[in-house]
Amino acid sequence: GSLTRMRIVTCLRSVLLAAVVATACQSVSGASFLFVNIIYPASSLPDPSSEIFLRGDNLGLTWSSGVQAERITRDSWRVILPLKEGVKYLEMKALIDDTSFQVGDNVMVLLPGSVAQNCTIDIYPFFTPHRGTVITISDIFSPQLKNKRDIVVYVPPSYFENTLKNYSNVLVMHDGQNLFNVSTAFNNNPWDAGKTADQLIAEGYIDELIIVGVDNTADRTNELTYSYDDTVKAGGKGDLYLDFIEQTVLPMIYSKFRAVPNRDRLGILGSSLGGLISCYAGWTRPQVYSRAGCMSSSFWWNNEDFNNVILSKKGPLNVFFYLDSGNAGPSEDDMKQTLGVRDHLLQLGYTLNSTLYYYLDNGGEHNESFWRRRFHIPLEWLYSSSV
């Protein structure tokens, strides 16, 4: 199905987008080794006498039986593997008592291919299939916009099992009411964003991530647009809204959760006006965001100002953009305007299926049902599984 098709794409581009190289290497003379550190709370083990093992496909590891790790501290274990000349890749997984595999994709390591280096990698596995958890932080005041709103946060399946793990993958999403909960969603029709993330994580398609849902307010149209549209008689608070995310919301997330500030793993995504402001954020704030997901974006806004004016200003080539639309319903879900932005980005030096991804949802209309149905595509594109 569609997950398989996306998997092929992400494998081709993972080196570009993801932090595939998680090894720290130092030059040495003589024999050289890969030090695999497995970090996991002893308090989460099923039994105090349980041991950690490692299986894999190279450097003496096999998938049929594991190598027992040496316990280094209460919460860490180590396996030392001899590096081999010309071996550039290794896939592996940790196990409890050589029976319970860690959840998710194989740990994929890019090796130096030279035996003149010692390398170290830290992995933070979890072993029990969990669902992520959605936590609501109520009434967050915005000094920039002088209003309050809830922030709805999804933390991934490992969060409460491996409490030693920190998370650099953070995705900011707009219209937080619509993302997770039936009771708050528009027409009681949520995206089920957490369920989609849970499935992709468990099946190894994406890395774990924290999703930060920023609720909208009665001033949504003004907050999600960066310019005034005379035909709508509204708009123009978008930069204040992005300041609120950057100066208030994200610092709060980094202080309350085990999230690590990392521009190279921070994304922003939304639909409709949320897609417009996400693309605007990616283009005008590349020092903050490394990826932007723009679904069914309202590129019609202010006489297609984003395409005609914003993209005419010098922008980044180090931000990954995801664009999509349907082609049904009123205005064909702005398919033509989305194609215009896609083609403009290509003219500016972006590369399709590398730094820019475009998806047409044939028959797709402008509503939460279609965004829920295809949310897995931008999620996998922006956070494809890697180490």
C-alpha positions in Angstrom: 0.0 0.0 0.0 0.9 3.6 0.4 3.1 3.0 3.4 5.3 0.7 1.3 5.6 3.3 -1.5 6.6 6.0 0.9 9.2 3.6 2.5 11.0 3.4 -0.8 11.2 7.1 -1.1 12.5 7.7 2.4 15.2 5.0 2.1 16.5 6.9 -0.9 16.6 10.2 0.9 17.4 9.3 4.5 21.0 10.4 4.3 19.9 13.9 3.2 17.2 14.5 5.8 18.0 12.3 8.8 20.9 12.1 11.3 22.0 8.7 10.0 25.5 8.9 11.4 25.2 8.6 15.2 28.8 7.3 15.7 31.5 9.3 17.3 34.9 8.2 16.0 38.5 8.8 17.0 41.6 7.8 15.0 43.7 5.1 16.6 46.7 2.9 15.8 46.3 -0.8 15.9 43.0 -2.7 16.3 39.8 -0.6 16.2 36.4 -1.2 17.6 32.7 -0.1 17.7 31.5 0.5 21.2 27.8 0.0 21.4 26.3 1.5 24.6 22.8 0.4 25.4 21.1 2.8 27.8 17.9 1.6 29.5 16.5 2.0 33.1 17.1 -1.1 35.2 13.8 -0.2 36.9 12.0 -1.0 33.6 13.5 -4.5 33.3 10.9 -7.3 33.8 13.3 -9.0 36.3 16.3 -7.6 38.2 18.4 -10.5 36.9 17.5 -9.8 33.2 20.3 -9.3 30.8 20.7 -7.2 27.6 21.8 -8.8 24.3 22.5 -7.5 20.9 21.8 -9.1 17.5 22.6 -7.8 14.0 23.9 -8.4 10.5 27.6 -7.7 10.7 30.8 -7.3 12.7 30.3 -10.7 14.3 26.6 -10.2 15.1 23.9 -12.5 13.7 20.1 -12.4 13.8 19.9 -16.0 15.0 21.4 -15.5 18.5 22.6 -12.5 20.5 25.8 -11.4 22.1 25.4 -10.7 25.8 26.2 -7.1 26.7 28.5 -6.3 29.6 26.8 -4.3 32.3 28.7 -1.0 32.8 26.5 0.9 35.2 23.1 0.2 36.7 21.4 1.6 33.6 23.9 0.9 30.8 25.4 -2.0 29.0 28.1 -2.3 26.3 29.0 -4.6 23.4 32.4 -4.1 21.8 32.6 -5.1 18.1 35.8 -5.3 16.0 35.6 -3.0 13.0 36.4 -4.5 9.6 38.0 -2.8 6.6 35.4 -1.9 4.0 32.3 -2.6 6.3 30.3 0.6 6.1 26.9 -0.4 7.4 25.5 -2.3 10.4 22.0 -3.0 11.4 21.2 -4.3 14.9 18.7 -4.5 17.7 18.9 -4.9 21.5 17.0 -7.6 23.3 16.1 -8.4 26.9 17.3 -11.9 27.8 17.8 -12.5 24.0 14.1 -13.0 23.6 12.3 -9.6 23.6 13.4 -7.4 20.7 13.4 -3.6 21.0 10.3 -2.0 19.3 10.6 -0.2 16.0 13.1 -0.2 13.1 16.5 -1.8 13.2 19.2 0.4 14.5 21.1 1.4 11.4 24.7 2.6 11.8 26.9 4.2 9.2 30.5 3.1 9.8 33.7 4.8 8.7 34.8 1.9 6.5 38.3 2.3 7.9 39.9 0.2 10.7 42.0 3.2 11.9 39.2 4.5 14.1 37.4 3.7 17.3 33.7 4.5 17.2 31.0 4.8 19.8 27.2 4.7 19.5 24.6 5.1 22.2 21.1 3.5 21.7 18.0 4.0 23.9 15.7 1.1 23.2 12.2 0.3 24.5 10.7 -3.2 24.5 7.0 -3.0 25.3 4.6 -2.0 22.6 3.0 1.2 23.9 0.8 4.0 22.6 2.1 7.5 22.9 0.5 9.8 25.4 -1.3 13.0 24.8 -0.9 15.7 27.5 -2.8 19.0 27.6 -1.2 22.1 29.1 -4.0 24.6 29.7 -4.3 28.3 29.3 -0.8 29.2 28.0 -0.6 33.0 27.8 0.9 34.6 24.7 2.6 37.9 25.5 2.9 38.5 21.7 -0.8 38.1 21.0 -2.3 38.9 24.4 -4.4 35.8 24.5 -4.5 32.3 26.0 -4.8 28.8 24.5 -4.1 25.2 25.3 -1.1 23.4 24.0 -1.6 19.7 23.3 1.5 17.5 23.4 2.0 14.0 22.1 4.9 12.1 23.6 6.0 8.9 21.9 5.7 5.3 23.0 9.0 5.0 24.8 8.6 8.2 26.8 7.6 6.6 30.1 9.5 3.3 29.7 13.0 4.5 28.8 13.1 7.6 31.0 16.8 8.1 30.1 16.0 8.9 26.5 15.8 12.5 25.2 14.1 13.5 22.0 15.4 15.9 19.4 12.6 15.2 16.9 10.0 17.8 17.6 7.1 18.7 15.2 5.0 21.8 15.8 1.4 21.6 14.4 -1.4 24.1 14.3 -5.1 23.7 15.1 -4.2 21.5 18.1 -7.9 20.9 18.9 -8.2 18.9 15.7 -5.2 16.6 16.1 -5.9 14.0 18.8 -9.3 14.4 20.5 -12.7 13.7 19.2 -14.3 16.0 21.8 -12.4 19.1 20.7 -12.0 18.4 16.9 -13.9 20.3 14.3 -17.1 18.4 13.5 -15.7 15.8 16.0 -13.4 14.6 13.3 -9.8 14.5 14.5 -6.7 13.8 12.5 -5.8 10.9 14.9 -2.2 12.2 14.6 -1.0 10.2 17.7 -2.4 6.9 16.4 -0.7 7.5 13.0 2.6 8.2 14.7 2.3 5.2 17.0 1.8 2.9 14.0 4.7 4.3 12.0 7.0 4.1 15.0 6.0 0.5 15.8 6.5 -0.5 12.2 9.9 1.2 11.9 8.9 3.8 9.3 9.7 6.9 11.4 11.8 7.9 14.4 10.1 8.7 17.6 9.1 12.3 17.9 7.2 14.8 20.1 4.3 16.5 18.5 3.4 20.0 19.8 -0.2 20.9 18.9 -0.9 24.6 19.3 -4.6 25.3 19.7 -6.2 27.9 17.5 -8.2 30.8 18.9 -11.1 32.9 17.7 -8.5 35.0 16.0 -7.3 32.1 13.9 -7.5 33.8 10.5 -5.3 36.7 11.7 -2.8 34.5 13.5 -2.3 32.0 10.7 -1.7 34.6 8.0 1.3 36.9 7.8 -0.3 39.6 5.5 -3.6 41.4 5.2 -6.0 40.2 2.5 -8.2 43.0 1.4 -10.8 40.6 0.0 -11.1 38.9 3.4 -10.6 42.0 5.5 -8.4 40.1 7.8 -4.9 38.8 8.3 -1.4 39.9 9.3 -0.6 38.5 12.8 1.4 35.5 11.5 4.8 36.7 12.6 3.5 37.4 16.1 2.0 33.9 16.2 5.4 32.4 15.0 7.1 34.5 17.7 4.8 33.0 20.3 5.8 29.5 19.2 9.4 30.3 19.1 9.7 32.5 22.2 7.0 31.0 24.5 5.8 27.5 23.4 9.1 25.8 22.5 11.0 27.0 25.6 8.1 25.6 27.7 8.3 22.3 25.8 12.0 22.1 26.3 11.7 22.8 30.0 8.7 20.5 30.8 9.6 17.5 28.5 12.7 15.6 27.6 12.9 17.5 24.3 16.2 18.7 23.1 16.5 22.0 21.1 17.9 21.0 17.7 17.1 23.1 14.6 18.0 20.2 12.3 15.2 18.1 13.8 12.5 20.8 14.4 9.6 20.9 12.0 6.4 22.8 11.5 3.2 21.4 9.8 -0.4 22.3 9.2 -3.3 22.4 6.8 -5.2 25.1 5.0 -4.1 28.4 6.6 -1.9 26.2 8.8 -0.2 25.0 5.7 0.4 28.5 4.5 1.9 29.7 7.8 4.1 26.5 7.9 5.6 27.2 4.5 6.0 30.8 5.4 7.8 29.8 8.6 10.1 27.4 6.8 11.0 30.1 4.2 11.5 33.1 6.5 12.8 31.4 9.6 15.3 28.7 8.4 17.4 29.3 11.4 14.6 27.9 13.5 13.0 25.1 11.3 14.7 22.5 9.1 11.4 21.1 7.6 8.0 22.4 6.8 4.8 20.4 6.0 2.2 22.3 4.0 -1.0 20.3 3.5 -3.9 21.8 1.4 -2.3 25.1 1.9 -4.2 28.4 1.4 -1.8 29.7 -1.2 -4.6 31.7 -2.6 -4.3 34.1 0.3 -3.8 37.8 -0.6 -3.6 37.3 -4.3 -1.2 34.3 -4.0 1.2 36.5 -2.0 3.3 33.6 -0.8 4.2 32.5 -4.4 4.4 35.9 -5.9 6.1 37.9 -3.2 7.5 35.8 -0.4 9.2 33.3 -2.7 10.7 36.2 -4.7 12.8 37.0 -1.6 16.0 35.1 -1.1 15.3 32.0 0.9 16.9 28.8 2.2 18.0 25.7 0.4 18.5 23.9 3.8 14.8 23.5 4.7 12.9 20.4 3.5 9.4 21.2 2.2 6.4 18.9 1.9 3.5 20.1 -0.3 0.2 18.4 -1.0 -3.3 19.0 -2.0 -6.4 17.2 -3.2 -8.1 17.9 -6.5 -11.8 17.8 -5.6 -14.4 20.0 -3.9 -14.4 23.8 -3.9 -11.5 25.3 -5.8 -10.1 21.8 -6.3 -8.4 22.1 -2.9 -6.1 24.8 -4.4 -4.3 22.2 -6.5 -3.2 24.8 -9.1 -1.9 27.2 -6.5 0.0 24.4 -4.8 1.5 23.3 -8.2 2.6 26.9 -8.7 4.5 26.9 -5.4 6.0 23.5 -6.2 7.3 24.7 -9.6 8.6 28.0 -8.1 10.6 26.1 -5.5 12.0 23.8 -8.3 13.1 26.9 -10.2 14.8 28.2 -7.1 17.0 25.1 -6.8 14.9 22.6 -4.9 15.0 19.0 -6.0 11.9 16.9 -6.2 11.9 13.8 -4.0 15.1 15.1 -2.3 14.6 18.5 -0.7 11.0 18.9 -1.9 8.2 16.4 -1.9 4.9 16.9 -3.6 1.8 14.6 -3.2 -1.5 14.8 -5.0 -4.4 13.2 -3.1 -6.6 12.1 -6.1 -10.2 12.9 -5.1 -9.0 14.6 -1.9 -11.1 17.5 -0.5 -10.4 20.3 2.0 -11.3 18.7 5.3 -10.0 16.7 8.3 -11.0 13.3 6.9 -8.6 13.6 4.0 -5.8 15.1 6.1 -6.1 12.3 8.6 -6.0 9.7 5.8 -2.8 11.0 4.3 -1.0 12.5 7.4 1.3 9.4 7.4 2.9 10.7 4.2 4.3 14.0 5.4 5.1 12.4 8.8 7.3 9.7 7.1 8.8 12.2 4.7 9.9 14.6 7.4 10.9 12.1 10.1 12.0 8.9 8.3 13.5 6.2 10.4 17.2 6.6 11.1 19.8 6.6 13.8 
